[in-house]
């Protein structure tokens, strides 16, 4: 989208790995992290043609099914998704 920026960070610790997606929007977010994770909720209320509002709900379900955690943090124009997975010690 025009006037937005997106970043991906990966943090590795002894027992887990976190993947962090950050998006800086042109305008301040006007929804809560709980609200945007619900099915059929779209963050951009001005969208009328694209998106079903299922993306984050599907992503959260997938991460949880893999044994991970899925969190969202919102601060003004910064939207951050944090996915954390335990490392499998038997895989090298």
Phi, psi and omega per residue, in radians:
X1 nan 2.550 3.102
X2 -1.043 2.499 3.063
X3 1.131 0.448 3.046
X4 -2.183 2.795 3.108
X5 -2.344 2.539 3.113
X6 -2.263 2.497 -3.126
X7 -2.376 2.647 3.030
X8 -2.245 2.217 3.073
X9 -2.096 2.521 3.047
X10 -2.179 2.159 3.134
X11 -2.027 2.174 -3.136
X12 -1.936 2.245 3.071
X13 -2.066 -3.112 -3.112
X14 -1.006 -0.814 -3.007
X15 -1.928 -0.130 -3.081
X16 -2.634 2.895 3.071
X17 -2.246 2.354 3.072
X18 -1.999 2.342 3.035
X19 -1.972 2.162 -3.050
X20 -2.111 2.090 3.051
X21 -1.769 2.210 3.113
X22 -2.135 2.355 3.099
X23 -2.268 2.198 3.060
X24 -1.815 2.051 -3.059
X25 -1.554 2.853 3.078
X26 -1.187 -0.554 -3.113
X27 -2.188 2.840 3.131
X28 -1.177 2.487 3.123
X29 -1.268 2.442 -3.127
X30 -2.088 0.683 3.108
X31 -2.536 2.806 3.129
X32 -1.629 2.853 3.128
X33 -1.138 -0.589 3.108
X34 -1.197 -0.750 -3.098
X35 -1.099 -0.757 -3.041
X36 -1.262 -0.309 3.125
X37 -1.473 -0.176 3.120
X38 -1.249 2.622 3.104
X39 -1.145 2.497 3.076
X40 1.188 0.330 3.064
X41 -1.822 2.225 3.091
X42 -1.889 2.358 -3.128
X43 -1.180 -0.640 -3.120
X44 -1.638 1.750 -3.067
X45 -1.142 -0.310 -3.115
X46 -1.402 -0.202 3.114
X47 -1.285 2.251 3.122
X48 -2.181 -0.237 -3.038
X49 -1.930 -0.632 -3.027
X50 -2.034 2.662 3.059
X51 1.504 2.343 -3.129
X52 -1.750 -0.192 -3.070
X53 1.422 0.312 -3.131
X54 -1.769 -0.260 -3.003
X55 -0.938 -0.914 -3.113
X56 -1.213 -0.622 3.106
X57 -1.127 -0.711 3.112
X58 -1.185 -0.779 3.133
X59 -1.048 -0.771 3.129
X60 -1.085 -0.794 3.131
X61 -1.044 -0.725 3.135
X62 -1.124 -0.820 -3.125
X63 -1.089 -0.785 3.133
X64 -1.124 -0.685 3.106
X65 -1.099 -0.466 3.100
X66 -1.525 0.072 3.110
X67 1.515 0.199 -3.125
X68 -1.704 -3.119 3.041
X69 -2.052 2.660 -3.070
X70 -2.345 2.009 -3.129
X71 -2.241 2.634 3.077
X72 -2.176 2.351 3.038
X73 -2.146 2.389 3.128
X74 -2.225 2.264 3.106
X75 -2.470 1.691 -3.126
X76 1.139 -1.973 -3.127
X77 -1.691 0.113 -3.132
X78 -1.777 2.161 3.117
X79 -2.024 2.129 -3.054
X80 -2.245 2.213 3.044
X81 -1.878 2.215 -3.125
X82 -2.075 2.034 3.095
X83 -1.963 2.223 -3.115
X84 -2.154 2.321 -3.118
X85 -2.223 2.439 3.011
X86 -1.266 2.504 3.071
X87 -1.343 2.559 3.040
X88 -1.606 1.891 -3.046
X89 -1.154 -0.398 -3.087
X90 -1.428 -0.247 3.137
X91 -1.634 2.276 3.141
X92 -2.038 nan nan
